[in-house]
Amino acid sequence: MNTFERNSIHLNGAGYKFGMGMISGATAATLSAKYWPITRGAGDESTMVVPLWVNPDKTNDTQVTAILGSEPKIGENEEVTIPVSDINNLVYVEPQMVK
C-alpha cells in the first residue's frame, strides 16, 4: 500500500473526498505564495490546478473547505477555505474500492 492509499483510507473515513480544482484569482496568488513559493508569476490572472481533499460538511454555495495536496495527513495539514468565485472547475468523487 503506498502513501496515497494509506492516507486516503484515513481521509475518506473522516468524510473527506479527493478532488482536483482549478483555482484562480486572489486565492491562487495566496496559495501559491504560502504553499508553493517556488511557483513564479501566480498573480490575480493565474490559474492553478490543485489536488485537494474536500470537507463536504463545511462546504456550501459560497466556499469550499479542503485540505490541500494529494497526500496530506489529518491533524498535520490545515484546512483552507476557498471562495467558490475563485474556483473555475472542481471535480471530486465518492470513494470506491477498485479490485
N, CA and C of each residue as an Amber inpcrd file, in Angstrom:
protein
   297
   0.8550000  -1.1740000   0.0000000   0.0000000   0.0000000   0.0000000
   0.9020000   1.2390000   0.0000000   0.6750000   2.1660000  -0.9440000
   1.5040000   3.3630000  -0.9990000   0.9380000   4.4670000  -0.0890000
   1.6640000   5.5870000   0.0130000   1.2830000   6.6780000   0.9080000
  -0.0880000   7.2460000   0.5660000  -0.3630000   7.4140000  -0.7340000
  -1.6700000   7.9480000  -1.1390000  -2.7870000   7.0280000  -0.6660000
  -2.6380000   5.7290000  -0.8700000  -3.6770000   4.7770000  -0.4550000
  -3.8540000   4.7910000   1.0620000  -2.7650000   4.8100000   1.7900000
  -2.8220000   4.8100000   3.2470000  -3.5210000   6.0670000   3.7700000
  -3.1300000   7.2200000   3.2670000  -3.7670000   8.4690000   3.7040000
  -5.2210000   8.5430000   3.2530000  -5.5140000   7.9840000   2.0840000
  -6.8820000   8.0010000   1.5670000  -7.8480000   7.2850000   2.5020000
  -7.4100000   6.1960000   3.0630000  -8.2640000   5.4430000   3.9910000
  -8.6630000   6.3310000   5.1600000  -7.7020000   7.0530000   5.7290000
  -7.9910000   7.9160000   6.8720000  -8.8330000   9.1240000   6.4810000
  -8.5010000   9.7470000   5.3640000  -9.2460000  10.9330000   4.9250000
 -10.6760000  10.5720000   4.5310000 -10.8530000   9.4800000   3.7830000
 -12.2060000   9.0430000   3.4300000 -12.9960000   8.6890000   4.6870000
 -12.3550000   8.0360000   5.6350000 -13.0140000   7.6750000   6.8840000
 -13.4560000   8.8870000   7.6820000 -12.7390000   9.9920000   7.5300000
 -13.0950000  11.2310000   8.2190000 -14.1100000  12.0580000   7.4210000
 -14.5350000  11.5390000   6.2570000 -15.5610000  12.2230000   5.4650000
 -15.0430000  13.0760000   4.3260000 -13.7430000  13.1520000   4.1310000
 -13.1850000  13.9520000   3.0350000 -13.3180000  13.2140000   1.7130000
 -13.3830000  13.9880000   0.6230000 -13.4570000  13.4240000  -0.7230000
 -12.3280000  14.0170000  -1.5610000 -11.5870000  13.1590000  -2.2460000
 -10.4670000  13.6310000  -3.0580000 -10.9740000  14.3060000  -4.3260000
 -10.3160000  15.3710000  -4.7260000 -10.6910000  16.0620000  -5.9490000
  -9.5420000  16.8650000  -6.5230000  -9.8130000  17.4620000  -7.6570000
  -8.8800000  18.3760000  -8.3160000  -9.6400000  19.6590000  -8.5840000
  -9.0100000  20.7790000  -8.3010000  -9.6660000  22.0580000  -8.5190000
  -8.8030000  22.9990000  -9.3320000  -9.4440000  23.7310000 -10.2370000
  -8.7640000  24.8030000 -10.9680000  -9.0860000  26.1050000 -10.2320000
  -8.0740000  26.6740000  -9.6110000  -8.2620000  27.8280000  -8.7440000
  -7.5670000  29.0300000  -9.3580000  -8.2190000  30.1870000  -9.2890000
  -7.6440000  31.4000000  -9.8730000  -7.8610000  32.5750000  -8.9310000
  -7.5870000  33.7580000  -9.4350000  -7.8230000  34.9830000  -8.6840000
  -6.8810000  35.1540000  -7.5100000  -7.3450000  35.9110000  -6.5280000
  -6.5350000  36.2070000  -5.3540000  -6.1860000  34.9390000  -4.5900000
  -7.0770000  33.9560000  -4.6090000  -6.8010000  32.7040000  -3.9010000
  -5.5970000  31.9910000  -4.5000000  -5.4860000  31.9590000  -5.8300000
  -4.3360000  31.3150000  -6.4760000  -3.0410000  32.0060000  -6.0580000
  -3.0510000  33.3150000  -6.0140000  -1.8500000  34.0510000  -5.6200000
  -1.4920000  33.7720000  -4.1640000  -2.4910000  33.7510000  -3.2910000
  -2.2540000  33.4940000  -1.8680000  -1.7450000  32.0730000  -1.6420000
  -2.4050000  31.0870000  -2.2610000  -1.9880000  29.6980000  -2.0930000
  -0.5940000  29.4700000  -2.6560000  -0.3150000  30.0640000  -3.7980000
   0.9910000  29.9170000  -4.4150000   2.0880000  30.4580000  -3.5020000
   1.8600000  31.6410000  -2.9560000   2.8630000  32.2640000  -2.0930000
   3.0720000  31.4720000  -0.7990000   1.9900000  30.9290000  -0.2480000
   2.0880000  30.2370000   1.0400000   2.5820000  28.7950000   0.9130000
   2.0270000  28.0430000  -0.0430000   2.3050000  26.6160000  -0.1190000
   3.3150000  26.2370000  -1.1990000   3.3780000  27.0070000  -2.2630000
   4.2780000  26.6940000  -3.3680000   5.0770000  27.9390000  -3.7410000
   5.9370000  28.4250000  -2.8260000   6.6460000  29.6890000  -3.0810000
   7.5760000  29.6440000  -4.2770000   7.9280000  28.4530000  -4.7400000
   8.8140000  28.3560000  -5.8960000   8.0800000  28.7000000  -7.1960000
   6.7420000  28.6450000  -7.1620000   5.9400000  28.9750000  -8.3420000
   6.1220000  30.4550000  -8.6550000   6.3540000  30.7660000  -9.8970000
   6.5720000  32.1630000 -10.3040000   5.3660000  32.6930000 -11.0750000
   5.0360000  33.9470000 -10.8590000   4.0360000  34.6220000 -11.6680000
   2.5930000  34.2700000 -11.3710000   2.2900000  33.7570000 -10.1960000
   0.8920000  33.4320000  -9.8820000   0.2150000  34.6770000  -9.3330000
  -0.2440000  35.5150000 -10.2280000  -0.9520000  36.7290000  -9.8370000
  -2.4460000  36.5240000  -9.9270000  -3.1980000  37.6000000  -9.8940000
  -4.6550000  37.5140000  -9.9160000  -5.1880000  36.8750000 -11.1880000
  -4.4230000  36.8970000 -12.2610000  -4.9050000  36.3270000 -13.5180000
  -4.4500000  34.8900000 -13.7290000  -3.6900000  34.3360000 -12.7860000
  -3.1810000  32.9750000 -12.9280000  -4.2200000  31.9470000 -12.5150000
  -4.0810000  30.7640000 -13.0550000  -4.9150000  29.6310000 -12.6750000
  -3.9860000  28.4780000 -12.3370000  -4.3060000  27.7790000 -11.2500000
  -3.5030000  26.6300000 -10.8610000  -4.4180000  25.4400000 -10.6120000
  -3.9260000  24.2550000 -10.9550000  -4.6690000  23.0230000 -10.7080000
  -4.1050000  22.4300000  -9.4230000  -5.0020000  22.1810000  -8.4610000
  -4.5870000  21.7740000  -7.1310000  -5.2930000  20.4830000  -6.7180000
  -4.5350000  19.4750000  -6.2830000  -5.1880000  18.3200000  -5.6720000
  -5.6470000  18.7210000  -4.2720000  -6.8140000  18.2740000  -3.8960000
  -7.3370000  18.6570000  -2.5890000  -8.3120000  17.6100000  -2.0540000
  -8.5320000  17.6730000  -0.7580000  -9.4790000  16.7940000  -0.0710000
 -10.5880000  17.6740000   0.4730000 -11.7600000  17.5940000  -0.1460000
 -12.9070000  18.4510000   0.1840000 -13.5960000  17.9320000   1.4370000
 -13.9330000  18.8600000   2.3270000 -14.7390000  18.5420000   3.5040000
 -16.1790000  18.9440000   3.1770000 -17.0340000  18.0010000   2.7500000
 -18.3850000  18.3460000   2.3140000 -19.2480000  18.9410000   3.4240000
 -18.9550000  18.6020000   4.6900000 -19.7480000  19.1310000   5.8050000
 -19.5230000  20.6240000   6.0150000 -18.3770000  21.1470000   5.5940000
 -18.0610000  22.5690000   5.7760000 -18.1110000  23.3420000   4.4650000
 -18.4840000  22.6770000   3.3760000 -18.5490000  23.3130000   2.0600000
 -19.9860000  23.7140000   1.7740000 -20.1520000  24.9130000   1.1830000
 -21.5010000  25.3980000   0.8630000 -21.4830000  26.1400000  -0.4730000
 -22.5290000  26.8870000  -0.7650000 -22.6460000  27.5850000  -2.0480000
 -21.6380000  28.7130000  -2.2330000 -21.0290000  29.1900000  -1.1560000
 -20.1150000  30.3200000  -1.2680000 -18.6540000  29.9710000  -1.0340000
 -18.3830000  28.8230000  -0.3720000 -16.9990000  28.4720000  -0.0800000
 -16.8020000  26.9620000  -0.0600000 -15.5870000  26.5540000  -0.3960000
 -15.1800000  25.1570000  -0.3320000 -14.1110000  25.0590000   0.7510000
 -14.2950000  24.1260000   1.6660000 -13.3040000  23.8870000   2.7080000
 -12.5860000  22.5870000   2.3710000 -11.2520000  22.6350000   2.3620000
 -10.4820000  21.4710000   1.9390000  -9.1000000  21.4770000   2.5700000
  -8.4700000  20.3110000   2.5250000  -7.0510000  20.1840000   2.8540000
  -6.3310000  20.0500000   1.5180000  -5.3240000  20.8700000   1.2860000
  -4.6070000  20.8650000   0.0130000  -3.5760000  19.7480000  -0.0630000
  -3.3570000  19.2910000  -1.2810000  -2.3320000  18.2820000  -1.5340000
  -2.9380000  16.9280000  -1.8170000  -2.1240000  16.0540000  -2.3900000
  -2.6120000  14.7230000  -2.7190000  -2.4380000  13.7410000  -1.5690000
  -1.4880000  13.9980000  -0.6840000  -1.2030000  13.0570000   0.3980000
  -1.0990000  13.7480000   1.7590000  -2.0580000  14.6130000   2.1130000
  -1.9820000  15.2770000   3.4150000  -2.3400000  14.3120000   4.5440000
  -2.0470000  14.7260000   5.7520000  -2.3900000  13.9190000   6.9150000
  -3.3080000  14.7440000   7.8150000  -4.3650000  14.1070000   8.2910000
  -5.2930000  14.7710000   9.2050000  -4.5310000  15.1480000  10.4690000
  -4.7120000  16.3740000  10.9140000  -4.0340000  16.8500000  12.1110000
  -2.6900000  17.5010000  11.8350000  -2.0950000  17.1930000  10.6920000
  -0.8110000  17.7970000  10.3420000  -0.9560000  18.8760000   9.2740000
  -2.0060000  18.7810000   8.4620000  -2.2390000  19.7500000   7.3970000
  -3.5460000  20.4840000   7.6880000  -3.5000000  21.7990000   7.5870000
  -4.6660000  22.6070000   7.9350000  -5.6890000  22.6570000   6.8060000
  -6.9400000  22.8600000   7.1830000  -7.9900000  23.1010000   6.2000000
  -7.9000000  24.5510000   5.7390000  -8.2160000  24.7750000   4.4870000
  -8.2950000  26.1270000   3.9470000  -9.7020000  26.3370000   3.3970000
 -10.1110000  27.5800000   3.3410000 -11.4080000  27.9360000   2.7810000
 -11.1670000  28.7050000   1.4940000 -11.7950000  28.2490000   0.4180000
 -11.6140000  28.8560000  -0.8980000 -12.9660000  29.3810000  -1.3650000
 -13.0620000  30.6720000  -1.7130000 -14.3260000  31.1900000  -2.2320000
 -14.6990000  30.4860000  -3.5430000 -15.9560000  30.1320000  -3.6790000
 -16.4280000  29.4670000  -4.8930000 -16.1390000  30.3260000  -6.1230000
 -16.1510000  31.6290000  -5.9670000 -15.8990000  32.5260000  -7.0960000
 -14.4800000  32.3930000  -7.6530000 -13.5460000  31.8370000  -6.8630000
 -12.1670000  31.6340000  -7.3200000 -11.9160000  30.2240000  -7.8420000
 -12.9700000  29.4110000  -7.9170000 -12.8320000  28.0510000  -8.4180000
 -13.4710000  27.9640000  -9.7950000 -12.6320000  27.7150000 -10.8010000
 -13.1440000  27.6020000 -12.1680000 -13.8210000  26.2590000 -12.3780000
 -13.2020000  25.1960000 -11.9240000 -13.7370000  23.8340000 -12.0200000
 -13.3230000  23.0850000 -10.7670000 -14.1950000  22.2050000 -10.3140000
 -13.8720000  21.3390000  -9.1940000 -14.5100000  19.9940000  -9.4490000
 -13.6920000  18.9630000  -9.4150000 -14.1830000  17.6050000  -9.6210000
 -13.7600000  16.7870000  -8.4060000 -14.7380000  16.1730000  -7.7520000
 -14.4080000  15.2170000  -6.7070000 -15.4220000  14.0960000  -6.7280000
 -15.0350000  12.9650000  -6.1830000 -15.8440000  11.7620000  -6.3280000
 -16.0380000  11.0480000  -4.9960000 -17.0260000  10.1710000  -4.9840000
 -17.2330000   9.2860000  -3.8520000 -16.1490000   8.2080000  -3.8750000
 -15.5970000   7.8650000  -2.7310000 -14.5670000   6.8080000  -2.7200000
 -15.1710000   5.4490000  -3.0700000 -14.4280000   4.6940000  -3.8720000
 -14.8470000   3.3460000  -4.2370000 -13.6150000   2.4640000  -4.2950000
 -13.7570000   1.2450000  -3.8120000 -12.6630000   0.2880000  -3.8810000
 -12.5340000  -0.2170000  -5.3240000 -11.3070000  -0.3340000  -5.7990000
 -11.0380000  -0.8700000  -7.1300000 -10.3480000  -2.2120000  -6.9280000
 -10.8630000  -3.2130000  -7.5910000 -10.2780000  -4.5650000  -7.4340000
  -9.3580000  -4.8880000  -8.5690000
